[in-house]
Amino acid sequence: MNVLNYIGAFFDDSAHWQGYDGIPTRFAEHLQYTLTALGIAAAVGLPVGLLTGHTGRGGNALAMIATAARALPSFGLMVLLFILLGLGLAPVMIPLVVLAIPPILVTTYEAMRSVDPAPVDAARGMGMAEAQILFRVELPMALPLILSGLRSAAIQIVSTATIAAYVSFGGLGRYIIDGLYQRDYEKVVGGATLVAGLALATLAVFGLLGRLAVSPGVRRRV
């Protein structure tokens, strides 16, 4: 039985579309993990990246923090937190947030530092406050690259959130973990297909967001 047959059999089975283990429920759980982790990571990474990028200070420290965070094994960290904290959302969220902060933080910093200094100097010459320069001049010009950092973080979370199933949580990873345990490869392939589909949908959402949020003049320059 080839992969396409596994996929067809998985999605044709009505049992996979209803109940607590149905695709809508697992998809909603996975989306919840992703949005929660991305929201927390963005709340931490964006302000720090914007401030350090605007001032030009702390770039080396950010690089060291990002390198250290990327070196942490997400699965190992999650299992350790599960042992220490017990069953709960924290053992799942913390590794996902730690994974997502570095691309947001570093990309936001680099985006701010890559802004053309000419309009920034002109804004200062006009007497604009630093906060006005940050949000009205630098941020709009840096937005495409900032969105790319958020997109990268979101894709990593979508892919890595499957490990939540290892500590008895739900999400699309439940199909992969349970399928491997039960030797139900139809379920494994179906779960992997759903995760891949969600990753592609995430790319499409950020593509649309870029077209809506980034001004046409800035889009033509990147």
C-alpha positions in Angstrom: 0.0 0.0 0.0 1.6 3.3 -1.1 1.5 6.7 0.6 -1.4 8.0 -1.5 -3.5 5.0 -0.6 -2.8 5.6 3.1 -3.8 9.2 2.8 -7.0 8.4 0.9 -7.9 5.7 3.4 -7.3 8.0 6.3 -9.4 10.8 5.1 -12.2 8.6 3.7 -12.7 7.0 7.2 -15.7 8.8 8.8 -14.4 7.8 12.2 -11.5 10.3 11.7 -13.9 13.2 11.4 -15.9 13.0 14.6 -15.4 12.6 18.4 -12.6 13.7 20.6 -10.0 12.1 18.3 -11.5 13.5 15.1 -9.6 15.7 12.7 -11.5 19.0 13.6 -10.8 18.5 17.3 -7.1 17.6 16.8 -6.7 20.4 14.3 -8.2 22.9 16.8 -5.9 21.7 19.5 -2.8 22.0 17.3 -3.8 25.5 16.2 -4.3 26.5 19.9 -0.8 25.3 20.8 0.6 27.2 17.8 -1.2 30.5 18.3 -0.5 30.5 22.0 3.2 29.8 21.7 3.6 32.2 18.8 1.7 34.9 20.7 3.9 34.6 23.8 7.1 34.4 21.7 6.1 37.5 19.7 5.2 39.4 22.9 8.8 38.7 24.2 10.8 38.8 20.9 9.3 41.8 19.1 9.7 44.5 21.7 13.2 43.4 22.5 14.2 43.2 18.9 12.6 46.6 18.0 14.2 48.3 20.9 17.7 46.9 20.4 17.5 47.4 16.7 16.4 51.0 17.1 19.2 51.8 19.5 21.8 49.6 17.8 22.8 48.1 21.2 22.8 44.5 22.4 23.3 42.8 19.0 26.0 40.5 20.3 24.0 39.6 23.4 21.0 38.8 21.2 23.1 36.5 19.0 24.4 34.6 22.0 21.0 34.2 23.5 19.5 33.0 20.2 22.4 30.5 19.7 21.9 29.1 23.2 18.1 28.8 22.8 18.5 27.1 19.4 20.9 24.6 21.0 18.3 23.4 23.5 16.6 20.1 22.4 12.8 20.8 22.4 11.8 17.2 23.1 14.3 16.8 25.9 13.3 20.1 27.5 9.6 19.2 27.3 10.1 15.8 28.9 12.2 17.3 31.7 9.5 20.0 32.3 6.8 17.3 32.3 8.7 15.4 35.0 9.3 18.6 37.1 5.9 20.3 36.6 3.6 17.4 35.9 0.7 17.3 33.5 -0.3 20.8 32.3 0.1 23.2 29.4 3.4 24.7 30.7 5.6 21.7 29.8 4.4 22.0 26.2 4.3 25.8 25.8 7.8 26.5 27.3 9.8 24.5 24.7 7.7 25.9 21.8 8.2 29.5 23.0 11.9 28.9 23.5 12.1 27.6 20.0 10.2 30.5 18.5 11.8 33.4 20.2 15.2 33.3 18.5 14.0 33.7 14.9 11.7 36.5 15.9 14.2 38.3 18.1 17.2 38.1 15.7 15.2 38.8 12.5 13.5 41.8 14.1 16.8 43.2 15.2 18.4 42.7 11.8 15.3 44.2 10.1 15.6 47.3 12.2 19.3 47.6 11.5 18.8 47.2 7.8 16.5 50.2 7.5 17.8 53.0 5.2 19.3 55.6 7.6 18.4 58.5 5.3 14.6 58.7 6.2 15.5 58.1 9.8 17.9 61.1 9.8 15.3 63.2 8.0 12.7 62.3 10.7 15.1 63.3 13.4 15.8 66.5 11.6 12.1 67.3 11.5 12.0 66.9 15.3 10.2 63.6 15.6 10.5 61.8 18.9 12.3 58.5 19.1 9.1 56.6 19.6 7.6 58.3 16.5 10.7 57.4 14.5 10.5 53.8 15.6 6.8 53.2 14.8 6.2 55.6 11.9 9.5 55.4 10.0 11.6 52.3 10.9 8.8 49.7 11.7 6.9 50.1 8.3 10.2 49.8 6.4 11.4 46.8 8.5 8.0 45.0 8.4 8.6 42.6 5.5 11.7 41.1 7.3 9.9 41.1 10.7 7.1 39.1 9.2 9.5 36.6 7.7 10.9 36.0 11.3 7.3 35.5 12.6 6.6 33.2 9.6 9.7 31.1 10.4 8.8 30.9 14.0 5.2 29.8 13.2 6.4 27.0 10.9 8.8 25.7 13.5 6.0 25.7 16.1 3.6 23.9 13.8 6.1 21.2 13.1 7.4 20.8 16.6 4.0 21.0 18.4 3.5 17.4 17.2 5.8 16.3 20.2 3.1 17.4 22.6 1.5 14.0 22.0 4.5 12.4 23.8 3.3 13.8 27.1 -0.4 12.9 26.6 -1.5 16.1 24.9 -3.6 16.3 21.8 -3.0 18.0 18.5 -2.2 16.5 15.1 0.8 14.7 16.6 -1.6 12.4 18.4 -2.2 10.6 15.1 1.5 10.1 14.5 2.4 9.0 18.0 -0.7 6.7 18.4 -0.3 5.4 14.9 3.4 4.4 15.5 2.4 2.7 18.8 -0.5 0.8 17.2 1.4 0.2 13.9 -1.4 1.9 12.1 0.6 3.5 9.3 -2.5 4.9 7.7 -2.9 7.1 10.8 0.8 8.0 10.8 0.7 9.2 7.2 -2.6 11.0 7.7 -1.3 12.9 10.7 1.9 13.8 8.9 -0.2 15.0 5.9 -2.3 17.2 8.2 0.8 18.8 9.8 2.3 19.5 6.3 -1.0 21.0 5.2 -1.1 23.2 8.2 2.5 24.4 7.6 1.6 25.3 4.0 -1.6 27.1 5.2 0.6 29.0 7.6 2.9 30.1 4.7 -0.2 31.2 2.8 -1.5 33.2 5.7 1.7 35.1 6.2 1.9 35.7 2.4 -1.5 37.3 2.6 -0.6 39.2 5.7 2.4 40.6 4.0 0.3 41.9 1.1 -2.2 43.5 3.4 0.2 45.0 6.0 3.2 46.1 4.0 2.8 49.2 2.0 3.2 48.8 -1.8 6.2 51.1 -1.9 8.1 49.0 0.7 7.1 45.8 -1.1 8.6 47.0 -4.3 11.9 47.7 -2.6 12.3 44.2 -1.1 
